[in-house]
Amino acid sequence: MHLLYIHQFFAGPSAPGPAQPRNLVALLAERGHCVDVVACDFNAYSEQDEPEERIAGTGGGWVRVHRLPTPRGLRASLVNRLQTYGRFAWSAYRYADRLPRTDVVMGTIQPLFGGFAAMRLARRWGRPFLLEIRDLWPDALVAKQAIAGWQAAPLERMARSMYFGADRVVCLTPGLQTEILKKGVPANRVDLLPNGFDSAMFRLPTGARESTRERYGWGAAFVAVYTGTHTEVTAIDVIVRAGMHLRDRPDIRIELFGSGQTKPAAMALARELGLGNVHFHDPVPKSQIPGILAGADAGLMTLFHSPLIHIYFENKLIDYMGAGKPILAAMGGVQASLIEREGAGRVVAGLDDAGLARLIREAADDPAGCRRMGEAGRAFVTANLAQEVILARYADVLESLVRPVGERPAVWDPLGLS
């Protein structure tokens, strides 16, 4: 099978970003398939250059990653983002149309326009189309009041053409699956294939915890970390303000790893409040996250208020659980319900900085409780979110698209949380 995958922000081998797309195409190559990935030439999180690649699979297949020049300044404004998305989609359509025609076409949302370009190519070539949904467009923009309802109308028509025109729809989170089904998309075409837990990444050498703590100067402190993007959605200011309530605890440190448009404001807030217990770090490659978490004592999560809060199911949730760290969170939605249901941490309402500070304080005073919560989270992801199982199922779905509809596998939901 030959597959075309249009994914604007396909992350490079050591760049920040979701690992599932790279792991999926690598598995397809191992199974003997050929994959052309069409992406832009910079990383969505750091805006650093991304390389073109040619990867040979052990099963005789290959992956080629084509990088198209695309305007940058992604986070300067919504207008900039839309221009970047639109320019890439048009370039991707024209570029991919000159490649050899493939057996299956796959496109991803986020952003919306790259997925639309993939669908148009699939229709032009008469090939099956799989739509991968990583964000809900334009619903999320309307919920954040980034655009008005009348501005969303043409985007909604575009999105619905993909939802109903795809031969298969893959949702990355339970909440996304819920929303797609609410729109009336037939349930027998909507899979839930979330990001998975790569246990091999978390097999660390002896002394990894001590090495990390020495590198960052954490000493004997209780360390609560955040690893991920700094955006309006992730409400990093709540973590900073939690640090304000912990000034009387010099034995507690808050460490934030990542980047994003709200990071400068969060750093300015920490300076304004005179916080010596909140520390910001540059984003790190995914491969370094397990080592950082090994040195930490708890993982932090925060989200803003939104009627679509249930669509989020973040990589850091899986990473924290996989590392065996208790999760201390200020948020609502599916993730909060899961943490509480599994006993993998403790949760307060979204934007409750004082409540989050209380959770951190209590965790620092209860190492045995932290161990129990961490063990519960690790048990959950090991049993339900094994990456190799999810990726194998994803590959099965893609392979089935070249067969008659009656021979395709039933839809799959490994969590039952939607």
N, C-alpha and C positions, 0 to 999 in steps of 0.2 A: 504494500500500500504506500502511496505517496500522498503526503498531507501538507497543505498550506496552512500556516498558523499566523494570523495577523494579531500581534500583541505589541502595542506601541511601547510599553515600558517593560519589556522583557529584560530582566536584570542580568548583568554580566556575571562571570564566574566568581568574583570576590566582592561584588557590589551589594549594598543594602537593597532589600526588596524581597518579595515572596519567592520562596525556593521551589514551590510546587511546579511552576511552568518548566523550569530547567530539568527537574527530576522526571517530569512526564515525558518530555521529548527524548531524554536520554534512555528511558525505558522503551519507548517506541523503537529507537535505533537498535537497542539490544534485541528486540523482537524481530529485527530484520526490515523495519520500515524506514522510509526516507522522509525527512521533514524539512521544509523550507520555512524558517521563521522570518517574518518581516517586522522590524522594530525601528524605533528612532535611534539616534546616535548619542543619546545622553541618558543618564540615570535620573529617574523621577525624584529621588530623595536628595541626592547630592548635586545633581546637574553636571557631574563629571562625565567625561567621554566614556562611551561603551565600545568594546571592540567587535568587529566582525569575527565570526568563528566558523570553523569546520570541524565537526566532531564525528569520529568514526565509532560505530557501535560494535560491540563484540559479536552480535548476531548477524553482521553483514549490512546493517542499515547505516544511515548517517543523518547528521543534523547540520544544516547550513543556516547561520544567522546573518541576515542581510541588514545593514544599518543605513537608514536614510537620513540625510541632513534635515534637521527640523528646528524651527525657531525656539529659542530658550527663554528664560525669564518666566518660567512656568508659574511661579507663585507671586509674580508682581501684581496681578489683578485677574479678575474673572475674564475680562476681555482678552488678556494675554493667553490665558489657558485655552479659551475657546478657539483662538486663532491657531495656537499650537496644535490642538486636537484636529481642527479642520484641515490645516495644511498637511499634517501627517497622513490623514485618511485619504486625501486626494492623491498624494504622492504614492502611498502604499497601493492604492487601486491601480494606478498607471504602471508602477514597477512590477507588481505581481502579475499583471496581465501579460507581461513579456516573458515571464518564467514558463517552463513547461507546465501544462495543465495537470492538476493533481486529481487524485481519486476522491478526496474529502477536503472540504474547506472548513476552517475553524476560526472564529473571531471572538475577541473578548471585550466585554464592557467592564472595566473602565479603561479608556473613555468610550462614550457611545459611538463616536463616528468611525473608529477603527472597526468595530463590529459591523457597522452598516456597510463599510467598504467590502468586508469579507463576504457578507450576504449577497451583495450585488455581483461579486465575482462568481460565487457559487451558482447564482441564477443564470448568469451569462454563460457559464460553462456547462450547466446542466448537471451539477454535482451536489451530493448531500452536504448540508450545512449544520454544524454544531455551534451553538451560541453558549459561551461561558460568561456567567454574570458575576462580576466582582463588586459591583456597586449598582444602586438602583437609580437610573436616570430616566426622566428628570426629577423624579419624586424627591430625591435627597436635596437637590438644589432648591426646590420650592420649600421644603421643610426648613432649610437654613435661611430662607428668605433672600437667597442669592439672586433669584429671578422671580418675576411675577407670573401668575397663572397664565396670562395671555402669551408670555414669552415661552412658557413651557409647552404650549399646545403643539407646535410643530415637532418639538423634540419627543413628545409623547407619541405622536403618530409614527415617527421614525422607530422609536423603541418597540411599539406594538407590532410593527411590521416584522421586526426581528423575532419577538417573542412567539408570534403565531406562525412565522414563516420558517422557523428552524425545524429541522428534522429531530433534533434533540436539544434540550436546554439543560445546562449544568449550572447549579447554584453553589456558591462557595460557602454560604452560611444558611442555617435553618430559617432565619428571618427572611432572607431573600427568597427562599423557596416558598414561604408562606405568602409573601407579597405577589409573587408570580402566579401562584395558584389562585389568589384572590382576583387577579385580572382575567381569569377564565381560561388560561392556558391549560390544555388537557393534562391531567395528572400523569398519564402514562408516557409523557415525554419529558418530565421534569425530574432530574436526579439531584440529590444532595451529595456532593463530593468535596468535603471541606479540606482545608490544609491539614496535613497529617503530622504525626510525631515521628521523627527520625531518631530512633533509639541509638543508632551508631554514633550520631553526633555528640551524644551525651555520655559516651564512654570515655572518660577523661583519665589521664595518667595520675598516679599517686602524687599527691602534693599540689594538685591544681588549685584547690581552695587557698592554700597558704601562699602560692605564687601570685594569685590574683590580688589577694589582700595586701601583700607586700608591694606589688607594682603600683597600686593606687593609694597606698598609705592609709589603709583602713584600720590597721591595728586591731584592737580588741572591741571596736564599736559594733553595735547592731546596725547592719546596713540594709536599707530598703532601696531597691533599685527600680527604675523605669527604663525599659528598652523599647524604643519605637519612635514614631513620628510625633512631632510637636505641632499640632494643628488645632483649629477651633473645635473640631470634633473630640479630640483627646483631652481637652481641658487641662493642660499642664499647669495653668495658674492655680488650680485647686491643690496640686501637690506642693507648689511653692508656699501657698498660704498655710498648708498643714505644717510646713517647717516652722512657720511663725509661732505656732502653738507648742512647739517642742524646744523652744530656746532654753528651757530649764533642764534639758536632757543632753548634756555634752557627749553622752555615750551613744547617741543615735545620729546616724548620718543618712541623708537622702541623696542618691546618686542617679542622675538622669543621662541616659545615652541616646543620642539621636539628633535629628534636625527637622526643620519645618518652618512654616511662615510665622508661627507664634513663638518661636524660640527666643528671638531678640526681646520681645516684650516680657517673656517669663524671666529672662536673665535680668532685665531692668527692674522688674518687680522684686526680685531677690536682693538686688543692690539697694533698692529704695527701703526695703524692710530691714536691711543690715543683717542678712542671714548668713551665718558662717557654717550652717549645717546642711545647706543645699548646694550641690556641686553639679555643674553641667559638663558633659563630655561630647566630643564629636561622634557621629555615627560610626559604627564598626561593622565589618563584614559579618554576615550571618554565621560564619564558621567560628567567630569569636564569642558569640552570645553564650554558649554553654559554659565556657570558662569564666565569664563575668558572673553568671548566675551561680556557679559553684562557689564563688567567693562571697556571694551575698547571703542574706538571711531571710529576705522576703521580697516578693514582687509586687509592684504597685500598678493599679489600673484606675483610670478616670475617664469619664465620658460626659459630654454636654447633655442638656435636656433636648429631646426631640421626639416627635410622634413616631419616628422611625428608628428609635434606639434599639429595637429588637433585631435590626438587620445586621448588627455588628457581631462578628465572631473572629477575634483578632489572633494573629500569630503569637503575640506575647502571652496570651492565655495558655496556649499549648506549650510554649517554651517554659513558662513558669511551672506548669504542672509537670512537664517532662523532667525538669531539673529537681523536682521534689521540693519546691519552695511554696510556702503558704502565700496565698494571694490576698492582699489588703486592697479593697476597692471602694470607690465612691461612684456608683453608677446604677442604672437600672437595666432592664432588658434580659435577653436570653442568657447572656454570660453571667450576670448576677445570679439568676435563678440556678444555673448549673453549679456555680461555686458553692452556693448554699446547700443545694441538694446533695452534692457529693462530699460536703464537709472539707472542701479544698482550700478554704479561707474564710474571710469575714467581709461583709459588705455593708456600707451605709448608703444613703440616698445620694444621687448625683449632685455634685457641686457642694457637698457638705465637707468643707475643709477641716472644721473642728472635729467632726466625726471621724474623718480619715486619720487625723492626728491621734485621736484616742485609740483607734485600732493599732496604729504603729506602736504607741506607748505600751499597750497591753501585750502585743506580740513580743516586744523586747523583754518584757518581764515574765514571759511564759515559754521558754525554749522547748519544753516537752510538748506543749500544745502546738507549737510551730511544726515540730517533727511529725505529729499526727496528721495535721492538715496537709503537709507536704507529701506524706506517704499516700494519703487518700487521692490527691491529685495525680500523682504518678500512676497509681493503680488504674485510675479512670482512663487516662490517655493511652496507656499500654493496651488496655482491653478494647477500647472503642475507636481509637484514632491512629492505629498503626499505619505509617506512611506507605509501606509496601503493599498493604491490602487495598488502600484507597487508590493508589496509582494503578495497580493491576486492574481494578474495576474500571477506572477511567479509560485505560487502554482497551479493555474489552468493549466498552461502549463505542469508542472511535472505530475499532475494527469492524464492529457490527454494522456500521452505516453503509458499507458496500454490499451488504446482504439485503434480501427482502425484509420488509417491515416485520413480518411474522416471525423472523428468525433472530430478532434483536432481543437482548436481555431485558427483563423487567426493571423498572426504575428502582433505585436503591436509596435508602436513608439510614446511615449507620448510627444515628443518634436518636431519632424519634423525638426531637425537641421542637419541631416546627409547629 
